[in-house]
Amino acid sequence: MEKNELIQRLEQAPGKTFVEDGYFYGYALIKRVTGEETTAIVRKPVSAQYRKYEVLYYTPEIKL
């Protein structure tokens, strides 16, 4: 899925999250070592542990 399509689906989904093809998609607030915070679209397998996720796109224009 492309970034704009993901943003559109997340904005329309309840809680700004959704599950598709065994993956959970949502937003995450990422805090970098420098202290800077940015928003990202992430995905993880539905059965994965809480902290194991993959960053698909950084989206600093989205504010949580």
PDBQT receptor file of N, H, CA, C and O in Angstrom, charges set to zero:
ATOM      1  N   MET A   1       0.832  -1.177   0.000  1.00  0.00    +0.000 N 
ATOM      2  CA  MET A   1       0.000   0.000   0.000  1.00  0.00    +0.000 C 
ATOM      3  C   MET A   1       0.879   1.244   0.000  1.00  0.00    +0.000 C 
ATOM      4  O   MET A   1       1.933   1.272   0.636  1.00  0.00    +0.000 OA
ATOM      5  N   GLU A   2       0.443   2.257  -0.708  1.00  0.00    +0.000 N 
ATOM      6  H   GLU A   2      -0.413   2.234  -1.225  1.00  0.00    +0.000 HD
ATOM      7  CA  GLU A   2       1.187   3.508  -0.748  1.00  0.00    +0.000 C 
ATOM      8  C   GLU A   2       0.862   4.358   0.475  1.00  0.00    +0.000 C 
ATOM      9  O   GLU A   2      -0.150   4.154   1.147  1.00  0.00    +0.000 OA
ATOM     10  N   LYS A   3       1.737   5.309   0.744  1.00  0.00    +0.000 N 
ATOM     11  H   LYS A   3       2.558   5.475   0.199  1.00  0.00    +0.000 HD
ATOM     12  CA  LYS A   3       1.610   6.161   1.929  1.00  0.00    +0.000 C 
ATOM     13  C   LYS A   3       0.261   6.867   1.983  1.00  0.00    +0.000 C 
ATOM     14  O   LYS A   3      -0.398   6.843   3.023  1.00  0.00    +0.000 OA
ATOM     15  N   ASN A   4      -0.163   7.492   0.894  1.00  0.00    +0.000 N 
ATOM     16  H   ASN A   4       0.373   7.511   0.050  1.00  0.00    +0.000 HD
ATOM     17  CA  ASN A   4      -1.420   8.241   0.906  1.00  0.00    +0.000 C 
ATOM     18  C   ASN A   4      -2.622   7.333   1.129  1.00  0.00    +0.000 C 
ATOM     19  O   ASN A   4      -3.574   7.713   1.811  1.00  0.00    +0.000 OA
ATOM     20  N   GLU A   5      -2.580   6.139   0.559  1.00  0.00    +0.000 N 
ATOM     21  H   GLU A   5      -1.807   5.830   0.005  1.00  0.00    +0.000 HD
ATOM     22  CA  GLU A   5      -3.665   5.180   0.760  1.00  0.00    +0.000 C 
ATOM     23  C   GLU A   5      -3.728   4.735   2.218  1.00  0.00    +0.000 C 
ATOM     24  O   GLU A   5      -4.811   4.628   2.792  1.00  0.00    +0.000 OA
ATOM     25  N   LEU A   6      -2.571   4.475   2.813  1.00  0.00    +0.000 N 
ATOM     26  H   LEU A   6      -1.691   4.562   2.346  1.00  0.00    +0.000 HD
ATOM     27  CA  LEU A   6      -2.529   4.096   4.229  1.00  0.00    +0.000 C 
ATOM     28  C   LEU A   6      -3.064   5.212   5.114  1.00  0.00    +0.000 C 
ATOM     29  O   LEU A   6      -3.857   4.953   6.019  1.00  0.00    +0.000 OA
ATOM     30  N   ILE A   7      -2.645   6.445   4.867  1.00  0.00    +0.000 N 
ATOM     31  H   ILE A   7      -2.001   6.656   4.132  1.00  0.00    +0.000 HD
ATOM     32  CA  ILE A   7      -3.124   7.573   5.666  1.00  0.00    +0.000 C 
ATOM     33  C   ILE A   7      -4.637   7.686   5.559  1.00  0.00    +0.000 C 
ATOM     34  O   ILE A   7      -5.314   7.886   6.567  1.00  0.00    +0.000 OA
ATOM     35  N   GLN A   8      -5.173   7.560   4.356  1.00  0.00    +0.000 N 
ATOM     36  H   GLN A   8      -4.623   7.398   3.537  1.00  0.00    +0.000 HD
ATOM     37  CA  GLN A   8      -6.619   7.657   4.154  1.00  0.00    +0.000 C 
ATOM     38  C   GLN A   8      -7.356   6.547   4.914  1.00  0.00    +0.000 C 
ATOM     39  O   GLN A   8      -8.357   6.812   5.579  1.00  0.00    +0.000 OA
ATOM     40  N   ARG A   9      -6.870   5.324   4.819  1.00  0.00    +0.000 N 
ATOM     41  H   ARG A   9      -6.056   5.109   4.279  1.00  0.00    +0.000 HD
ATOM     42  CA  ARG A   9      -7.518   4.203   5.523  1.00  0.00    +0.000 C 
ATOM     43  C   ARG A   9      -7.431   4.359   7.026  1.00  0.00    +0.000 C 
ATOM     44  O   ARG A   9      -8.393   4.066   7.736  1.00  0.00    +0.000 OA
ATOM     45  N   LEU A  10      -6.274   4.823   7.529  1.00  0.00    +0.000 N 
ATOM     46  H   LEU A  10      -5.493   5.060   6.952  1.00  0.00    +0.000 HD
ATOM     47  CA  LEU A  10      -6.122   5.007   8.969  1.00  0.00    +0.000 C 
ATOM     48  C   LEU A  10      -7.033   6.119   9.484  1.00  0.00    +0.000 C 
ATOM     49  O   LEU A  10      -7.607   5.993  10.566  1.00  0.00    +0.000 OA
ATOM     50  N   GLU A  11      -7.170   7.189   8.733  1.00  0.00    +0.000 N 
ATOM     51  H   GLU A  11      -6.704   7.291   7.854  1.00  0.00    +0.000 HD
ATOM     52  CA  GLU A  11      -8.029   8.299   9.155  1.00  0.00    +0.000 C 
ATOM     53  C   GLU A  11      -9.499   7.879   9.216  1.00  0.00    +0.000 C 
ATOM     54  O   GLU A  11     -10.250   8.393  10.045  1.00  0.00    +0.000 OA
ATOM     55  N   GLN A  12      -9.918   6.954   8.351  1.00  0.00    +0.000 N 
ATOM     56  H   GLN A  12      -9.308   6.537   7.678  1.00  0.00    +0.000 HD
ATOM     57  CA  GLN A  12     -11.309   6.512   8.312  1.00  0.00    +0.000 C 
ATOM     58  C   GLN A  12     -11.603   5.391   9.300  1.00  0.00    +0.000 C 
ATOM     59  O   GLN A  12     -12.763   5.149   9.635  1.00  0.00    +0.000 OA
ATOM     60  N   ALA A  13     -10.573   4.711   9.765  1.00  0.00    +0.000 N 
ATOM     61  H   ALA A  13      -9.631   4.908   9.493  1.00  0.00    +0.000 HD
ATOM     62  CA  ALA A  13     -10.757   3.556  10.643  1.00  0.00    +0.000 C 
ATOM     63  C   ALA A  13     -11.031   3.978  12.079  1.00  0.00    +0.000 C 
ATOM     64  O   ALA A  13     -10.485   4.978  12.546  1.00  0.00    +0.000 OA
ATOM     65  N   PRO A  14     -11.873   3.225  12.786  1.00  0.00    +0.000 N 
ATOM     66  CA  PRO A  14     -12.103   3.511  14.205  1.00  0.00    +0.000 C 
ATOM     67  C   PRO A  14     -10.796   3.344  14.985  1.00  0.00    +0.000 C 
ATOM     68  O   PRO A  14     -10.110   2.333  14.842  1.00  0.00    +0.000 OA
ATOM     69  N   GLY A  15     -10.462   4.319  15.791  1.00  0.00    +0.000 N 
ATOM     70  H   GLY A  15     -11.020   5.141  15.908  1.00  0.00    +0.000 HD
ATOM     71  CA  GLY A  15      -9.225   4.262  16.567  1.00  0.00    +0.000 C 
ATOM     72  C   GLY A  15      -7.975   4.460  15.743  1.00  0.00    +0.000 C 
ATOM     73  O   GLY A  15      -6.863   4.301  16.248  1.00  0.00    +0.000 OA
ATOM     74  N   LYS A  16      -8.146   4.806  14.475  1.00  0.00    +0.000 N 
ATOM     75  H   LYS A  16      -9.049   4.934  14.065  1.00  0.00    +0.000 HD
ATOM     76  CA  LYS A  16      -7.038   5.022  13.540  1.00  0.00    +0.000 C 
ATOM     77  C   LYS A  16      -6.108   3.815  13.441  1.00  0.00    +0.000 C 
ATOM     78  O   LYS A  16      -4.891   3.956  13.324  1.00  0.00    +0.000 OA
ATOM     79  N   THR A  17      -6.710   2.626  13.493  1.00  0.00    +0.000 N 
ATOM     80  H   THR A  17      -7.698   2.512  13.588  1.00  0.00    +0.000 HD
ATOM     81  CA  THR A  17      -5.972   1.370  13.316  1.00  0.00    +0.000 C 
ATOM     82  C   THR A  17      -6.845   0.419  12.500  1.00  0.00    +0.000 C 
ATOM     83  O   THR A  17      -8.069   0.546  12.486  1.00  0.00    +0.000 OA
ATOM     84  N   PHE A  18      -6.206  -0.532  11.822  1.00  0.00    +0.000 N 
ATOM     85  H   PHE A  18      -5.212  -0.635  11.833  1.00  0.00    +0.000 HD
ATOM     86  CA  PHE A  18      -6.961  -1.579  11.143  1.00  0.00    +0.000 C 
ATOM     87  C   PHE A  18      -6.090  -2.806  10.958  1.00  0.00    +0.000 C 
ATOM     88  O   PHE A  18      -4.865  -2.733  11.066  1.00  0.00    +0.000 OA
ATOM     89  N   VAL A  19      -6.730  -3.938  10.679  1.00  0.00    +0.000 N 
ATOM     90  H   VAL A  19      -7.724  -3.998  10.592  1.00  0.00    +0.000 HD
ATOM     91  CA  VAL A  19      -6.043  -5.205  10.443  1.00  0.00    +0.000 C 
ATOM     92  C   VAL A  19      -6.366  -5.650   9.030  1.00  0.00    +0.000 C 
ATOM     93  O   VAL A  19      -7.519  -5.615   8.600  1.00  0.00    +0.000 OA
ATOM     94  N   GLU A  20      -5.312  -6.076   8.302  1.00  0.00    +0.000 N 
ATOM     95  H   GLU A  20      -4.375  -6.104   8.652  1.00  0.00    +0.000 HD
ATOM     96  CA  GLU A  20      -5.494  -6.573   6.944  1.00  0.00    +0.000 C 
ATOM     97  C   GLU A  20      -4.422  -7.604   6.646  1.00  0.00    +0.000 C 
ATOM     98  O   GLU A  20      -3.244  -7.383   6.925  1.00  0.00    +0.000 OA
ATOM     99  N   ASP A  21      -4.829  -8.723   6.082  1.00  0.00    +0.000 N 
ATOM    100  H   ASP A  21      -5.786  -8.902   5.855  1.00  0.00    +0.000 HD
ATOM    101  CA  ASP A  21      -3.901  -9.802   5.683  1.00  0.00    +0.000 C 
ATOM    102  C   ASP A  21      -2.959 -10.215   6.810  1.00  0.00    +0.000 C 
ATOM    103  O   ASP A  21      -1.781 -10.474   6.568  1.00  0.00    +0.000 OA
ATOM    104  N   GLY A  22      -3.467 -10.278   8.037  1.00  0.00    +0.000 N 
ATOM    105  H   GLY A  22      -4.425 -10.067   8.234  1.00  0.00    +0.000 HD
ATOM    106  CA  GLY A  22      -2.673 -10.740   9.164  1.00  0.00    +0.000 C 
ATOM    107  C   GLY A  22      -1.748  -9.699   9.767  1.00  0.00    +0.000 C 
ATOM    108  O   GLY A  22      -0.935 -10.031  10.630  1.00  0.00    +0.000 OA
ATOM    109  N   TYR A  23      -1.849  -8.440   9.335  1.00  0.00    +0.000 N 
ATOM    110  H   TYR A  23      -2.509  -8.169   8.634  1.00  0.00    +0.000 HD
ATOM    111  CA  TYR A  23      -1.022  -7.366   9.874  1.00  0.00    +0.000 C 
ATOM    112  C   TYR A  23      -1.890  -6.293  10.523  1.00  0.00    +0.000 C 
ATOM    113  O   TYR A  23      -2.965  -5.958  10.025  1.00  0.00    +0.000 OA
ATOM    114  N   PHE A  24      -1.414  -5.771  11.621  1.00  0.00    +0.000 N 
ATOM    115  H   PHE A  24      -0.541  -6.043  12.026  1.00  0.00    +0.000 HD
ATOM    116  CA  PHE A  24      -2.030  -4.641  12.309  1.00  0.00    +0.000 C 
ATOM    117  C   PHE A  24      -1.338  -3.382  11.800  1.00  0.00    +0.000 C 
ATOM    118  O   PHE A  24      -0.110  -3.309  11.815  1.00  0.00    +0.000 OA
ATOM    119  N   TYR A  25      -2.101  -2.394  11.351  1.00  0.00    +0.000 N 
ATOM    120  H   TYR A  25      -3.099  -2.454  11.339  1.00  0.00    +0.000 HD
ATOM    121  CA  TYR A  25      -1.569  -1.117  10.881  1.00  0.00    +0.000 C 
ATOM    122  C   TYR A  25      -2.026  -0.015  11.821  1.00  0.00    +0.000 C 
ATOM    123  O   TYR A  25      -3.166  -0.030  12.285  1.00  0.00    +0.000 OA
ATOM    124  N   GLY A  26      -1.157   0.933  12.103  1.00  0.00    +0.000 N 
ATOM    125  H   GLY A  26      -0.231   0.945  11.726  1.00  0.00    +0.000 HD
ATOM    126  CA  GLY A  26      -1.522   2.049  12.956  1.00  0.00    +0.000 C 
ATOM    127  C   GLY A  26      -0.433   3.108  12.980  1.00  0.00    +0.000 C 
ATOM    128  O   GLY A  26       0.582   3.010  12.291  1.00  0.00    +0.000 OA
ATOM    129  N   TYR A  27      -0.681   4.121  13.795  1.00  0.00    +0.000 N 
ATOM    130  H   TYR A  27      -1.505   4.201  14.355  1.00  0.00    +0.000 HD
ATOM    131  CA  TYR A  27       0.293   5.194  13.992  1.00  0.00    +0.000 C 
ATOM    132  C   TYR A  27       1.101   4.914  15.244  1.00  0.00    +0.000 C 
ATOM    133  O   TYR A  27       0.615   4.262  16.168  1.00  0.00    +0.000 OA
ATOM    134  N   ALA A  28       2.325   5.400  15.280  1.00  0.00    +0.000 N 
ATOM    135  H   ALA A  28       2.719   5.930  14.529  1.00  0.00    +0.000 HD
ATOM    136  CA  ALA A  28       3.162   5.309  16.472  1.00  0.00    +0.000 C 
ATOM    137  C   ALA A  28       3.932   6.613  16.614  1.00  0.00    +0.000 C 
ATOM    138  O   ALA A  28       4.335   7.222  15.623  1.00  0.00    +0.000 OA
ATOM    139  N   LEU A  29       4.125   7.024  17.833  1.00  0.00    +0.000 N 
ATOM    140  H   LEU A  29       3.797   6.529  18.638  1.00  0.00    +0.000 HD
ATOM    141  CA  LEU A  29       4.957   8.184  18.117  1.00  0.00    +0.000 C 
ATOM    142  C   LEU A  29       6.366   7.662  18.383  1.00  0.00    +0.000 C 
ATOM    143  O   LEU A  29       6.590   6.919  19.338  1.00  0.00    +0.000 OA
ATOM    144  N   ILE A  30       7.304   8.054  17.540  1.00  0.00    +0.000 N 
ATOM    145  H   ILE A  30       7.122   8.658  16.764  1.00  0.00    +0.000 HD
ATOM    146  CA  ILE A  30       8.684   7.576  17.626  1.00  0.00    +0.000 C 
ATOM    147  C   ILE A  30       9.529   8.663  18.278  1.00  0.00    +0.000 C 
ATOM    148  O   ILE A  30       9.527   9.809  17.829  1.00  0.00    +0.000 OA
ATOM    149  N   LYS A  31      10.248   8.305  19.333  1.00  0.00    +0.000 N 
ATOM    150  H   LYS A  31      10.249   7.374  19.698  1.00  0.00    +0.000 HD
ATOM    151  CA  LYS A  31      11.169   9.243  19.970  1.00  0.00    +0.000 C 
ATOM    152  C   LYS A  31      12.581   8.816  19.613  1.00  0.00    +0.000 C 
ATOM    153  O   LYS A  31      13.009   7.709  19.939  1.00  0.00    +0.000 OA
ATOM    154  N   ARG A  32      13.293   9.696  18.948  1.00  0.00    +0.000 N 
ATOM    155  H   ARG A  32      12.945  10.595  18.683  1.00  0.00    +0.000 HD
ATOM    156  CA  ARG A  32      14.654   9.388  18.502  1.00  0.00    +0.000 C 
ATOM    157  C   ARG A  32      15.657   9.658  19.620  1.00  0.00    +0.000 C 
ATOM    158  O   ARG A  32      15.336  10.294  20.625  1.00  0.00    +0.000 OA
ATOM    159  N   VAL A  33      16.849   9.173  19.428  1.00  0.00    +0.000 N 
ATOM    160  H   VAL A  33      17.110   8.657  18.612  1.00  0.00    +0.000 HD
ATOM    161  CA  VAL A  33      17.914   9.343  20.422  1.00  0.00    +0.000 C 
ATOM    162  C   VAL A  33      18.170  10.824  20.689  1.00  0.00    +0.000 C 
ATOM    163  O   VAL A  33      18.531  11.202  21.803  1.00  0.00    +0.000 OA
ATOM    164  N   THR A  34      17.987  11.657  19.675  1.00  0.00    +0.000 N 
ATOM    165  H   THR A  34      17.694  11.350  18.769  1.00  0.00    +0.000 HD
ATOM    166  CA  THR A  34      18.220  13.099  19.820  1.00  0.00    +0.000 C 
ATOM    167  C   THR A  34      17.137  13.791  20.642  1.00  0.00    +0.000 C 
ATOM    168  O   THR A  34      17.260  14.971  20.971  1.00  0.00    +0.000 OA
ATOM    169  N   GLY A  35      16.068  13.051  20.973  1.00  0.00    +0.000 N 
ATOM    170  H   GLY A  35      15.968  12.092  20.706  1.00  0.00    +0.000 HD
ATOM    171  CA  GLY A  35      14.958  13.628  21.712  1.00  0.00    +0.000 C 
ATOM    172  C   GLY A  35      13.829  14.109  20.814  1.00  0.00    +0.000 C 
ATOM    173  O   GLY A  35      12.750  14.449  21.298  1.00  0.00    +0.000 OA
ATOM    174  N   GLU A  36      14.072  14.139  19.516  1.00  0.00    +0.000 N 
ATOM    175  H   GLU A  36      14.949  13.863  19.122  1.00  0.00    +0.000 HD
ATOM    176  CA  GLU A  36      13.050  14.559  18.557  1.00  0.00    +0.000 C 
ATOM    177  C   GLU A  36      11.955  13.493  18.487  1.00  0.00    +0.000 C 
ATOM    178  O   GLU A  36      12.239  12.296  18.505  1.00  0.00    +0.000 OA
ATOM    179  N   GLU A  37      10.701  13.944  18.407  1.00  0.00    +0.000 N 
ATOM    180  H   GLU A  37      10.470  14.917  18.392  1.00  0.00    +0.000 HD
ATOM    181  CA  GLU A  37       9.582  13.032  18.259  1.00  0.00    +0.000 C 
ATOM    182  C   GLU A  37       8.976  13.193  16.874  1.00  0.00    +0.000 C 
ATOM    183  O   GLU A  37       8.836  14.312  16.381  1.00  0.00    +0.000 OA
ATOM    184  N   THR A  38       8.621  12.095  16.255  1.00  0.00    +0.000 N 
ATOM    185  H   THR A  38       8.735  11.186  16.655  1.00  0.00    +0.000 HD
ATOM    186  CA  THR A  38       7.963  12.120  14.953  1.00  0.00    +0.000 C 
ATOM    187  C   THR A  38       6.925  11.011  14.918  1.00  0.00    +0.000 C 
ATOM    188  O   THR A  38       7.002  10.050  15.684  1.00  0.00    +0.000 OA
ATOM    189  N   THR A  39       5.970  11.148  14.039  1.00  0.00    +0.000 N 
ATOM    190  H   THR A  39       5.907  11.929  13.416  1.00  0.00    +0.000 HD
ATOM    191  CA  THR A  39       4.919  10.154  13.883  1.00  0.00    +0.000 C 
ATOM    192  C   THR A  39       5.277   9.226  12.729  1.00  0.00    +0.000 C 
ATOM    193  O   THR A  39       5.877   9.654  11.742  1.00  0.00    +0.000 OA
ATOM    194  N   ALA A  40       4.910   7.966  12.856  1.00  0.00    +0.000 N 
ATOM    195  H   ALA A  40       4.423   7.619  13.657  1.00  0.00    +0.000 HD
ATOM    196  CA  ALA A  40       5.173   6.992  11.800  1.00  0.00    +0.000 C 
ATOM    197  C   ALA A  40       3.964   6.087  11.623  1.00  0.00    +0.000 C 
ATOM    198  O   ALA A  40       3.189   5.865  12.554  1.00  0.00    +0.000 OA
ATOM    199  N   ILE A  41       3.821   5.574  10.414  1.00  0.00    +0.000 N 
ATOM    200  H   ILE A  41       4.450   5.754   9.658  1.00  0.00    +0.000 HD
ATOM    201  CA  ILE A  41       2.850   4.517  10.159  1.00  0.00    +0.000 C 
ATOM    202  C   ILE A  41       3.607   3.208  10.315  1.00  0.00    +0.000 C 
ATOM    203  O   ILE A  41       4.647   3.003   9.689  1.00  0.00    +0.000 OA
ATOM    204  N   VAL A  42       3.083   2.329  11.151  1.00  0.00    +0.000 N 
ATOM    205  H   VAL A  42       2.238   2.496  11.660  1.00  0.00    +0.000 HD
ATOM    206  CA  VAL A  42       3.771   1.070  11.451  1.00  0.00    +0.000 C 
ATOM    207  C   VAL A  42       2.848  -0.104  11.163  1.00  0.00    +0.000 C 
ATOM    208  O   VAL A  42       1.628   0.034  11.075  1.00  0.00    +0.000 OA
ATOM    209  N   ARG A  43       3.480  -1.268  11.019  1.00  0.00    +0.000 N 
ATOM    210  H   ARG A  43       4.471  -1.380  11.090  1.00  0.00    +0.000 HD
ATOM    211  CA  ARG A  43       2.708  -2.506  10.918  1.00  0.00    +0.000 C 
ATOM    212  C   ARG A  43       3.437  -3.589  11.689  1.00  0.00    +0.000 C 
ATOM    213  O   ARG A  43       4.653  -3.540  11.875  1.00  0.00    +0.000 OA
ATOM    214  N   LYS A  44       2.656  -4.573  12.134  1.00  0.00    +0.000 N 
ATOM    215  H   LYS A  44       1.668  -4.612  11.983  1.00  0.00    +0.000 HD
ATOM    216  CA  LYS A  44       3.230  -5.733  12.813  1.00  0.00    +0.000 C 
ATOM    217  C   LYS A  44       2.298  -6.902  12.605  1.00  0.00    +0.000 C 
ATOM    218  O   LYS A  44       1.092  -6.712  12.443  1.00  0.00    +0.000 OA
ATOM    219  N   PRO A  45       2.832  -8.100  12.609  1.00  0.00    +0.000 N 
ATOM    220  CA  PRO A  45       1.946  -9.262  12.532  1.00  0.00    +0.000 C 
ATOM    221  C   PRO A  45       1.006  -9.264  13.735  1.00  0.00    +0.000 C 
ATOM    222  O   PRO A  45       1.409  -8.895  14.838  1.00  0.00    +0.000 OA
ATOM    223  N   VAL A  46      -0.219  -9.670  13.533  1.00  0.00    +0.000 N 
ATOM    224  H   VAL A  46      -0.546  -9.970  12.637  1.00  0.00    +0.000 HD
ATOM    225  CA  VAL A  46      -1.221  -9.644  14.595  1.00  0.00    +0.000 C 
ATOM    226  C   VAL A  46      -0.749 -10.421  15.819  1.00  0.00    +0.000 C 
ATOM    227  O   VAL A  46      -1.049 -10.025  16.945  1.00  0.00    +0.000 OA
ATOM    228  N   SER A  47      -0.030 -11.499  15.630  1.00  0.00    +0.000 N 
ATOM    229  H   SER A  47       0.213 -11.821  14.715  1.00  0.00    +0.000 HD
ATOM    230  CA  SER A  47       0.399 -12.333  16.757  1.00  0.00    +0.000 C 
ATOM    231  C   SER A  47       1.732 -11.908  17.366  1.00  0.00    +0.000 C 
ATOM    232  O   SER A  47       2.215 -12.574  18.282  1.00  0.00    +0.000 OA
ATOM    233  N   ALA A  48       2.343 -10.825  16.889  1.00  0.00    +0.000 N 
ATOM    234  H   ALA A  48       1.951 -10.284  16.145  1.00  0.00    +0.000 HD
ATOM    235  CA  ALA A  48       3.686 -10.420  17.358  1.00  0.00    +0.000 C 
ATOM    236  C   ALA A  48       3.633  -9.773  18.732  1.00  0.00    +0.000 C 
ATOM    237  O   ALA A  48       2.582  -9.315  19.180  1.00  0.00    +0.000 OA
ATOM    238  N   GLN A  49       4.771  -9.743  19.385  1.00  0.00    +0.000 N 
ATOM    239  H   GLN A  49       5.625 -10.115  19.021  1.00  0.00    +0.000 HD
ATOM    240  CA  GLN A  49       4.892  -9.060  20.659  1.00  0.00    +0.000 C 
ATOM    241  C   GLN A  49       4.695  -7.568  20.462  1.00  0.00    +0.000 C 
ATOM    242  O   GLN A  49       4.840  -7.055  19.352  1.00  0.00    +0.000 OA
ATOM    243  N   TYR A  50       4.367  -6.878  21.533  1.00  0.00    +0.000 N 
ATOM    244  H   TYR A  50       4.249  -7.295  22.434  1.00  0.00    +0.000 HD
ATOM    245  CA  TYR A  50       3.988  -5.466  21.476  1.00  0.00    +0.000 C 
ATOM    246  C   TYR A  50       5.024  -4.591  20.791  1.00  0.00    +0.000 C 
ATOM    247  O   TYR A  50       4.651  -3.767  19.955  1.00  0.00    +0.000 OA
ATOM    248  N   ARG A  51       6.288  -4.726  21.099  1.00  0.00    +0.000 N 
ATOM    249  H   ARG A  51       6.591  -5.395  21.778  1.00  0.00    +0.000 HD
ATOM    250  CA  ARG A  51       7.303  -3.799  20.599  1.00  0.00    +0.000 C 
ATOM    251  C   ARG A  51       7.915  -4.199  19.256  1.00  0.00    +0.000 C 
ATOM    252  O   ARG A  51       8.750  -3.464  18.727  1.00  0.00    +0.000 OA
ATOM    253  N   LYS A  52       7.534  -5.309  18.709  1.00  0.00    +0.000 N 
ATOM    254  H   LYS A  52       6.857  -5.906  19.138  1.00  0.00    +0.000 HD
ATOM    255  CA  LYS A  52       8.108  -5.740  17.434  1.00  0.00    +0.000 C 
ATOM    256  C   LYS A  52       7.235  -5.258  16.297  1.00  0.00    +0.000 C 
ATOM    257  O   LYS A  52       6.212  -5.868  15.983  1.00  0.00    +0.000 OA
ATOM    258  N   TYR A  53       7.644  -4.158  15.678  1.00  0.00    +0.000 N 
ATOM    259  H   TYR A  53       8.474  -3.663  15.932  1.00  0.00    +0.000 HD
ATOM    260  CA  TYR A  53       6.885  -3.589  14.567  1.00  0.00    +0.000 C 
ATOM    261  C   TYR A  53       7.841  -3.077  13.505  1.00  0.00    +0.000 C 
ATOM    262  O   TYR A  53       9.038  -2.924  13.749  1.00  0.00    +0.000 OA
ATOM    263  N   GLU A  54       7.302  -2.818  12.332  1.00  0.00    +0.000 N 
ATOM    264  H   GLU A  54       6.330  -2.943  12.134  1.00  0.00    +0.000 HD
ATOM    265  CA  GLU A  54       8.078  -2.324  11.201  1.00  0.00    +0.000 C 
ATOM    266  C   GLU A  54       7.566  -0.934  10.842  1.00  0.00    +0.000 C 
ATOM    267  O   GLU A  54       6.363  -0.741  10.667  1.00  0.00    +0.000 OA
ATOM    268  N   VAL A  55       8.466   0.028  10.732  1.00  0.00    +0.000 N 
ATOM    269  H   VAL A  55       9.443  -0.128  10.874  1.00  0.00    +0.000 HD
ATOM    270  CA  VAL A  55       8.083   1.374  10.306  1.00  0.00    +0.000 C 
ATOM    271  C   VAL A  55       7.958   1.367   8.789  1.00  0.00    +0.000 C 
ATOM    272  O   VAL A  55       8.912   1.053   8.077  1.00  0.00    +0.000 OA
ATOM    273  N   LEU A  56       6.771   1.717   8.303  1.00  0.00    +0.000 N 
ATOM    274  H   LEU A  56       5.996   1.972   8.881  1.00  0.00    +0.000 HD
ATOM    275  CA  LEU A  56       6.553   1.774   6.858  1.00  0.00    +0.000 C 
ATOM    276  C   LEU A  56       6.875   3.156   6.317  1.00  0.00    +0.000 C 
ATOM    277  O   LEU A  56       7.573   3.288   5.311  1.00  0.00    +0.000 OA
ATOM    278  N   TYR A  57       6.367   4.186   6.983  1.00  0.00    +0.000 N 
ATOM    279  H   TYR A  57       5.800   4.079   7.800  1.00  0.00    +0.000 HD
ATOM    280  CA  TYR A  57       6.574   5.572   6.549  1.00  0.00    +0.000 C 
ATOM    281  C   TYR A  57       6.665   6.477   7.767  1.00  0.00    +0.000 C 
ATOM    282  O   TYR A  57       5.926   6.293   8.734  1.00  0.00    +0.000 OA
ATOM    283  N   TYR A  58       7.559   7.445   7.729  1.00  0.00    +0.000 N 
ATOM    284  H   TYR A  58       8.159   7.594   6.943  1.00  0.00    +0.000 HD
ATOM    285  CA  TYR A  58       7.558   8.519   8.714  1.00  0.00    +0.000 C 
ATOM    286  C   TYR A  58       6.608   9.591   8.218  1.00  0.00    +0.000 C 
ATOM    287  O   TYR A  58       6.665   9.979   7.051  1.00  0.00    +0.000 OA
ATOM    288  N   THR A  59       5.743  10.071   9.080  1.00  0.00    +0.000 N 
ATOM    289  H   THR A  59       5.696   9.756  10.028  1.00  0.00    +0.000 HD
ATOM    290  CA  THR A  59       4.729  11.037   8.690  1.00  0.00    +0.000 C 
ATOM    291  C   THR A  59       4.690  12.200   9.685  1.00  0.00    +0.000 C 
ATOM    292  O   THR A  59       3.728  12.330  10.443  1.00  0.00    +0.000 OA
ATOM    293  N   PRO A  60       5.709  13.034   9.689  1.00  0.00    +0.000 N 
ATOM    294  CA  PRO A  60       5.740  14.138  10.663  1.00  0.00    +0.000 C 
ATOM    295  C   PRO A  60       4.588  15.110  10.508  1.00  0.00    +0.000 C 
ATOM    296  O   PRO A  60       4.298  15.874  11.429  1.00  0.00    +0.000 OA
ATOM    297  N   GLU A  61       3.918  15.096   9.349  1.00  0.00    +0.000 N 
ATOM    298  H   GLU A  61       4.153  14.476   8.601  1.00  0.00    +0.000 HD
ATOM    299  CA  GLU A  61       2.796  16.018   9.150  1.00  0.00    +0.000 C 
ATOM    300  C   GLU A  61       1.549  15.577   9.923  1.00  0.00    +0.000 C 
ATOM    301  O   GLU A  61       0.623  16.370  10.095  1.00  0.00    +0.000 OA
ATOM    302  N   ILE A  62       1.510  14.328  10.390  1.00  0.00    +0.000 N 
ATOM    303  H   ILE A  62       2.262  13.683  10.251  1.00  0.00    +0.000 HD
ATOM    304  CA  ILE A  62       0.388  13.809  11.175  1.00  0.00    +0.000 C 
ATOM    305  C   ILE A  62       0.688  14.048  12.646  1.00  0.00    +0.000 C 
ATOM    306  O   ILE A  62       1.751  13.661  13.132  1.00  0.00    +0.000 OA
ATOM    307  N   LYS A  63      -0.221  14.672  13.347  1.00  0.00    +0.000 N 
ATOM    308  H   LYS A  63      -1.084  14.986  12.951  1.00  0.00    +0.000 HD
ATOM    309  CA  LYS A  63      -0.051  14.913  14.775  1.00  0.00    +0.000 C 
ATOM    310  C   LYS A  63      -1.018  14.015  15.541  1.00  0.00    +0.000 C 
ATOM    311  O   LYS A  63      -2.210  13.971  15.234  1.00  0.00    +0.000 OA
ATOM    312  N   LEU A  64      -0.504  13.307  16.533  1.00  0.00    +0.000 N 
ATOM    313  H   LEU A  64       0.464  13.343  16.783  1.00  0.00    +0.000 HD
ATOM    314  CA  LEU A  64      -1.358  12.430  17.349  1.00  0.00    +0.000 C 
ATOM    315  C   LEU A  64      -1.864  13.166  18.552  1.00  0.00    +0.000 C 
ATOM    316  O   LEU A  64      -2.598  12.598  19.360  1.00  0.00    +0.000 OA
TER     317      LEU A  64
